[in-house]
Amino acid sequence: MTIHGPRHRQQVRNFALIWTGVTLLVGALTFIAIYATTAPASSNRGFVPAGIVAQTSGTPDSTLVEAVALQVTATPADNTQPTSVPPTAAPAQPANAQATQPATQAVQPTATINPILDKDFDLGIAVQDNPDPNTYKVWVDMVRNQLRLNWVKSQVIWRDVEVVKGKIDWTAMDVSINMMHDAGVKVMLSIAKAPNWARDKGAPTNKPGQYDGPPSNPQDYADFLTAVIKRYPGKINAIEVWNEVNLDREWSTAPQAIDAKRYVALLTAAHDAIKAQDPNIIVITAALSPTGADNTTNYKDDFRYMNELIAAGMLQHADCVGAHHNGLNVPPTADYKLIPERKPRATFRGPWDNPNHSWSFKSTLEGYAGKIKAAGSDLKLCVTEFGWPSAQGLTKGKPRAGFEFANDNTLSDQADFTDQALTEMQQWGFVRLAFLFNLNYGPQVGWSMDGAVGDNVLWCIIGQDWATRPVWQKVVDRNFKGQPRKASA
C-alpha cells in the first residue's frame, strides 16, 4: 500500500523536472550532432558557361576557323530543384571527398559603403535561381556565411518572365533578390533575351536558346528595367545590360546583323532608365564571348567588336565593361603566345595548335583593358563569368564534343587556376568585379555531364554527392566578406 503524501508529490515533481532537463540536453546534443554530419555542402547553381564549339588542330580550314574559340551557352534545365537530396538534409560528405565544408558561421558584414563608389576588386558567384524559398535559403547561406562573398550574380531571362507585355512573373525574383539583399549580399542582375512580342518582325522566335535577340524598340527593355528596379528599390546593386552580343545566339535580328550601334542604342536606353530610378546601380556592358574569329553575321571576333562598340560610344553609357572567360585548359597566368605544355600533355590541342587570344584568360582580359585605356577611359572590367572546368570525379556521363578540355583539368587544377586568377585580377588593378561560375548547377539540376545542360556541371564548385570541390576552400580562404572596403574618389 503506497501513501501519496505532500512529500512524495514534491519528490515526484523534482524528479520530473530533472528528467525533463536531462531529456532536453540530450535532445539538443543529438540535434547538433545530426546537423554537423548532415548539413549540406556548398551548392550553387549558376548560368550556363561558354564552351568551345569544336576543337581545332593543325591547319584550320574555313569551318574550323569559324569555331576557333566560338563559345556556346546551353539553356538551363527547367528542373531547378536539388537532385539526390533536399538541400535542408544533404548527406554528410563521403570519406574521400576532395574538400571539407567549413562549419556554417554567421559572418558579420563589413562597414557598408555605396557599391557605386567601391572600385577595388571584389568577388561574387553565379547562382541559379529557385522559386522555393526553402531551397534558395541554402544558396544564400552558402554565399554569405560559408563562401564569405559580398556579391551574387543572378540571370533574368526577360522572355520567360514577361511572356505577355506588362504581365511580369515576379516569383523567382521575389525570392532571390529579397533573400540575398536581406542577408547583406549585393545583387548583380544579368538581364537579356527579349520576349517574342518585343522582337523584330521576322526574327526567329521559335528556337529560344539558339536564336534569342534584342527588342525592336529599346524602350521596351528600358520599361522592363524600370519595373524591376521599382519593385526592388535599393536591393539591386548592378545590372549587366544583355549578354554576349557578338553572337547571333544572343543577338538574332531581322535581317541578321551583329550591329555595334544598335547595341549601344539599347545600352543608352537601359543606362538612362536605370540611373533615373537609382543612380547608385552599377551599369555593366554586355560581356562579349571570346570567339577569336568571325564571319561578321553570326559571330564577331571579340577584339574587333570591342573596337566597334567603343567607337559607337559604349564607354559613355556605362560604369563598368563586362567580360567573360571560362578558362578551358589554359592557366590564367599564360599569355596565348607562350602557353606552356601541360604535363601530362593536353588532349585538347586548340590553344597549342592554333594560338589565339581567346584561349587565354590573361590575354583576353588584358586586351580588353588595353582597348579601354587607349580610348581614354578609366572604366574597369566587370568579369561577369569566369572559372575553370574539371571532369574529374564526375561519373555520370562524359563531356560532350567540344568540351573535352575539361578532361585535362584535375580538381587541383580547377582550384589552383581559380586561385591564381583571383591573384592576377587583384594585382592587375583594372578589374572591379568578378563572378565565379558556378555555385549550384550540379546539385540543383543534377551532376550528369550528358547533353547541353550537363556542360554547366563541369564548372560547378560542388561535386557529386554534395562534396565540395577543392576550389570551394580556395574561395573560403580569401574571405572577401571580411576584407575592409573603401570608397573611391
N, C-alpha and C positions, 0 to 999 in steps of 0.2 A: 504494500500500500504506500503510495507516494503522496507526501504532503506538499502542495504548491503554495508556499507562503511568500511574503514580500521579499525575503532574502533570496529565495530561489529564483523568483522572477527577475530580480536585479542581476543575478548571475547569468541567467539566460540572455538578458539584454546585452550585458558586457560581452558575452561570447559571440553574439550575433554581430556586434559592432566590430570586434576583432576579426571575425571570419570575413565580413564584408570588406574590410580594409585589405586583408591578405589577398582576397579574390581580385579586387581592383588592381592591386600592384602586379600580381601575376599576369592579369589580362593586359595591362599596359606594356609590360616587358615582352610578352608574346607578340603583341601588335608591332612593337619596334623591331623585333627580330624578323618577323614576316616582311615588314616593309623594306628592311635593309636587304633582304635577299630577293625581293620581287619587284622593287622599283624599276621602272622602265629605263633602259639605257637610252642614250641620246637618240632622238629620232626626228629628222626634219624632212619635210617634203618641199622641194623647190621646183623651178621650172625646167623645162627640157633644155639640156645643154646642147650646144652646137657640136657637130661631129663632121669629120671629113667624109665627103660623098664617096670617093674612091681613092685607094692608094695608088700613087704614081711611082713608077720606077723606070730607069733607063731614059731614053729619049722620048718625051711625051708626044703623042700625036694630037690632032686637034681636039679630040674628045677628052683626052687626059688633061690637056692644058686647061680646059674649061673647069676641070674638077681638081686643080692643083690643091686648093685649100678651101673649096666651097663648103660652107658649113650648113648643116640641115638641123632644124629643130623639130622634134616629134611632138605630136599633140598629146597632152597629158590624158591619162585614162579618166573616165567618168567615176570610177570606183575610188573614192577618197577616204575610205575607212581603213584603219590599220589592218595589216594582214597578220595571221598567225594568232595573235593575242590582242585583247583590248589594251589600249595604252595605259589604263589605270591598273592593270595587273600583268605587266610584262614579266616574263620569266627572268630569273637571275641569269647573268652571263655564264656561258659554259666555261669549263676549266681552261680550255685552250683559246679563250677569247684573246684577240690581239691587243686590246686595250681595256682598261678598267674604268668604269664610270665613276666619277667622283661623287661623294655623297652630296645630296642636294642641300645647299645652304642659301639662305636668303642673302642676297648681295645688296648692300646698301648703295643707293645711287650716289654718284659724284655730284658736286655742285652743278646745278643746271645752268647752261648758257644757251643763248639762242643759236640753233644749228646753222643758220644762215651766216653767222659770224665765226663759226668754228671751221677753219680751213686746214687744220692739221689732220694727218691721216687717222682714219678710224675704220673699223671693220664691222660688217654685218653679214648676214647669211640669208640665202633664199629659202623661204618656207612656203610650201604649197598650202593653200587654204583648206579649211574643213568647216562646213557649216555647223557641225556639232560642237558646242562649247566644251563639253566634257573631253572631247578628243583634242581640241585646239589648245586647251589649257596645258596639256602635256608639252606641246611645242613651245608655248610661252615660257614654261618653267625651264625648259632646256636652253632656250636662247638667253634668258636673263640670268638665271641662278646657276646653271651648270656650265654653259659655254662662256658666260660672263661677257656678253656682247651688248653693244648700245643700239644696234640697228637691225632691222629686218627688211628684206625685200619681198613684196607681195605683188603678184601679177594680176591685173584686172583685164579680163577678156571682154571688151566692150560689147561685142556681138552676142555674147551669152547672157549679159545682164540687162540689156535694153533691146530685146528682140522686137518689141513694138515701141515706136518713138514715144518718149515721155513716160513709159512704164518701166521703171527700173527695179530689178530684183536686188534688194539690199541684203539678203540673207547672209551670205558668206562674208561680205564686207563688215556687216554689223558685228560679227563675231571677231574677225581678225583685227580690224583697226581698233575697235574699242578695247579688246583684251590686251593687245600689245601696248597701247597708249597707257592704260591703267597700270600696267606693270613697269612703266618707265622706259619702255623700249621705243626708239624712234622708228617711224614707219616711212618707207620709200615705196611708192606705188609705181609700177611699170604698166602703163595703160596703152593698149593697142588693139587692132583688129576691128574695123568698123562693121556694124550690123548691116545686113543686106539692104535695108531701107535707105541707108546713108551712102551706099557705094555708087560708083559711076554707073550710068546706064550702059549695059552691055558688058560690065565687068564679070568675070567668072565667080559666081557666088555659090555654086553647087559643090565646091570642094574645100570646105573650111579646113584650115591647117595646111593646105597645099597652096592655095591662092587667096590669101587674105589681102586686104588692101585698105587704103585710106578713104575717108569720106570725100564725096564730091564737093561738099561745102564745108570748109574748115570750121565754120561757126557751129555746126552740129557737134563737133568734137569739143569745142570751147564750151558749149552749153552743158555737155555731159560732165566735163571737169568742174564747172561751176556748181552743178548739182551735188557732186561728190564732196567738194570742199564745204559747201553749206551744211551738208548732213553731218560732217565730222569736223566742226570748227576747232582749230588748234590741235588736231590729232594727226594731221598729215604733215610730215616734215620735208619730204622731197617727192617729186614726180618726174619720172622718165617719160618723155614725150615720144612714144612709139618705140619700135624695136627693129633692128637690122634692116634699115630702109634701103640698103643696097642689094636686096634680094627680092625677086618677084614673089616669093613665097609670102613675104610680109608687105610688099608694095605692088600689088597687082592692080593695074588700072586699065581703062579703056579709052584710047588704044594703049597697049602696054608700053610704058616708058618709066624708067627709073630717073626721076627728074629732081635735081637738087633744089631748083627754085620752088617747085611745088612743095617739097618737104619744108623748106624754110617758111613758106606761107602758112603751113599748118602749125609749125613751131611758133611763129609770131602770134597767131590767134590763141594758141594754148598759153603761151607766156603771158600775154596781156590778160587773159581770163583768170589765170592763177594768181597773178600779182594783184588784180583788182579785188580778189577775195581775201588773200593772205600774202602780203609781201615777204613774209618770212619763210615761205616754202621754197626750197631749192629746186630750180628748174634744170633738168638734165636733158641734154640732147639724146636722140636715139643712138644707142650703141650700134656700130657697124659690125658686120660679120667679116672676120679676116679671110677674105677669099683669095687674094694674091693673083687673081686672074679675072677676066671679064669677057662678056660678049655684048656689053652695053645695054641690052634689052632685058635679059633675065637676071643678070647679076653684074655688079661692077667691082673692080678692084678697089679695096677699101682705101688704100693710099690715094689713088686718083680721085675717088669720090669725096674723100675728106677735103681735098683741094677745091673741088667744085662746091661743096657745102660752105666752106669758108668764104669763097668768092661770092656766094649768093647771100652772105650776111648772117650765117648761122650764129657766129660768136656774139653778135649784138643782141641776141634774144635768149640768152641762157646764163646760168650761174656755174655750170659745170658741163664738160663734154663727156658723153657716155662712151664706154669702150667695153669690148668683150674679148676674152681669150680663154680657151678651155684646155690649155696645157699639152694635150696629146702625149707624146713620149719624149718630150724635149725638156731638159732642166730650165728653170726660169732665169738662170744666170747666163745662158748660152746665146750668143749672137747667131743669127741664122747662117752666117758665113763661116762660123767656127764651132759648129756643133760637135762636141767630142763623141767618138764612137762609144756605144754602150757596151758594158760587159755584164752578161753575155751580149753578143751582137743583136741589135734590134731587129725584130722580124718585120716591123712596119717601116719601110725604107724611104718614104716620101721626103722627109726632112734632109736625108743624106743624098738621095739620087736627084732631087730637083730642088735645090736651095731656093728659098723664097722667104721673105719676112714673115709671111702668115703662119709659118710653122713655129715661130719663136715668140714667146711671151715678151721677152726683153726687147726684141727688135720692133715688134708691133707697137707696144706702148711708147717706147722712146720715139718712134716715128711719128705717132700722133702728137706727142708733146712738142716735138720739133716744129711741126707744121703750125701749131697754135702759136708758139713763140715767134716764128717767122712772120706771122700775120700781125704781130704787135700786141697780142692779147696776153693777159696774165691768168686766164682761166685754167683751172686744173682739170685733171681727168677724174671721172667717177667710173670705176670699173664695176659695172653692174652685174657682171657674171665672170667668174674665173674659178679654176680648180684643175685638178689632175685626176684622171680616171684610173681605176685598177680593177681587173677581173679576178684578182687573187682572192680565194676564199668564197667566191660566188659559184655555187654548184648547179644552179638552176638555169640551164641553157648556156649559151656562149655568145660573145659579142657578134652582132650581125656584120655583114660585109661593109667595109669602110670604117669599122670601129675596132679593128684588130690592134691598134696601138695600145688599147687598154690591157692587152696581154703582156706587153713589155714592161708595164709598171707593177712593181710589187706594192704591197701595202706600205712598206717603209718608204718607197719612192714617193707614193702619194703624200705621205706625211712630210717627208723632208722637202719635197718640191714646194709644197704649200707654205711651209715654214720659211724657206728661202725667199719665196715670192713676197711674203709679208715684210721680210727684212729689206728686200730690194725696194718695194714701194715706199716704205718709210724713209729710206735713205735718198731715193730719187728726189723727193720733195715736190713732185708735180702730180701726185695722186692724192686726192682729197678723201674719197670714199672707195671702198672695195667690198663686194658682196660675194662670199664663197658660195659655190654651187655644189651640193645642196644638202639640206638637213634631213628631210623626212620622206624622200621619194620611195626608198626601199620599204620602210615599214608601212607606208600608207597605201601603196598600190601593189606591193609585192616585190620580192627580191629576184624575180626571174629576169634574165637578160634577153629573152626571146622577144623579137618584134621591136617596133619603133619605141613603144612605151618603155621597154626594158633598157633603152640606151641610158636613161637617167640614173639608174641604179649604180652604174659604173662610177659615177661621181659622188654618190651618197656617202656621208661620213659615218653611216651606220651600216654594218654588215648584216648578214643573215642571222636570224635568231636574236635580233636586237643587241648584238655585240658591237660595242663602239669600235671603230677602226682607229689605228694609231694617230691619224690626223686629228681626231677629236681632242686628244690630250695636248697636241701642239697648240690648238686654239685656246684651250683652257689655260695653259701655262702663260699665254700672252696677257691674260686678264685685262682686256680692253675696258671692261666695266670699272675697274679700279684705277685706271690711269687718269691723272688730272687733265682736265680740258681747259683751254683758254680761248678767249675771243680774239680774233684778229682785227687789226685796224681796218 
